[in-house]
Amino acid sequence: MKNRLVLQEITRTFEDGGTERTILDKLNLEVAEGELVAVMGPSGSGKSTFLSIAGALLEPTSGHVLLDGESIIGKDKQALSDLRLQKIGFIFQSANLIPYLKVEEQLVLVTKLAGMEKAMATKRAKELLDKMGLSHRRTAYPEKLSGGERQRVAIARALMNDPAVLFADEPTASLDASRGHDIVSMIAKQVKDQRKSAVMVTHDERVLPLCDRVLFLENGKLIEKQKRSAKIASWQENFVTK
């Protein structure tokens, strides 16, 4: 089983009032194909910085990031843009749907940017919407969708170009427990079925049992949650028994 996402010795520093501040300190992470990893941590711990570097949106001060074995460090802006389009799928806290596009059009737009032929793009969009239980919403505008439906469209959109890696940033933050569980279940299923690697930044303890690993960002490094605290065992027990 190969690691589709690898972060090696990632360090990121910022200037803060004339003082150099280290946000990420020789952070390491490997995510295998078919694996969903949750990353937790308090506000200000560096989760957004970590996700931006892993998703090719921000350069680390030092270290290496590999996507499907290819280094993304040192590439120019156009190369990084192409890489994000072809290799990475993003799911955000807000679905960020374009208000004047219908559901199917939201998905087809992604493939248009990648140069996919329209008939093939439409076929791909219909297949994904069917998997997400949204076939009946193909021609609906975002304002007509529920919060859970909007997030399912966002998942389908993230999968349109068949990316190697998925990044989800607080995807359940605006949803109730039931809808949040459904959304992460869908993400986990797609990751397993399509052998993708996925990283989800979350504060939602209720969805942790759906993840393969739970890591905690602390002092600039990722620590196995189980090693840091026994709390996860009680979270899982409470989740299952409720």
Phi, psi and omega in degrees: 000122184269156175270116182276340177229127179224126172246126184239117173052045182283121175238138176222123179242153177228152171276127182228098180062037180086355179250138178279125182246130180266118180269312177241134188234095179051048181285138178233143178201137171231129180238119183280162175296140182082009185246134174250118182249129175264139176239124180242168178159153181290165176302137180088001182279347178108014182298316181294321177296314178303312182294322180294321179289314180298328182267015176064031177258344184213136178278138173285159173294322174204163181112180184228144173236127179242130174245117183052038177084357182256128179289138178256359183282134176087000178285152178283172187300319181293318179297321178292321178298316179296319181297316178298321181293323186267329191246344190234138173241132181248135173234121187255171179302316172260141184299336178054043177280150179280119190299332184264008177250139175289165186306309182297324180294328177301320183282316183297327180302320181300314182288333176298318178297329181272356177086016179287141178298141190300317182297320179293321179296317180296319178297316179297317180298316180297320179297315181291319179295326176295316179298327182272003181070032185239018181303324182283354182250013185305322185258012180274149173272155183308325183294341181270357184262152172283169179301317179295322178294320179298320180290327176293324175297319180297322177295313179301317179298319180295335182266355189303319182265017178052058183290156177284327187229138175247138173239129179239125182250102180050053186291346182253005189301326184259013185243154175284175187302315183295312181292324177298317178298317180298318182296313181291327175300318179295317178299312181299320181295316179295322179297315180291311185295324186255008175055046176264166169256143182218142175235128180238118171276128185206153168252358188275097182295338184292337184261001183301323179298344180275353184261152180283325177218152175235122180244152180240127178275113186217127181053037175081004181234157176265127182240138175301127184301321182297326180284330183282324186202151178273001184302323185302327180298317179289325177300313181296317181298315180296321181296315184291323185277348181276000000 
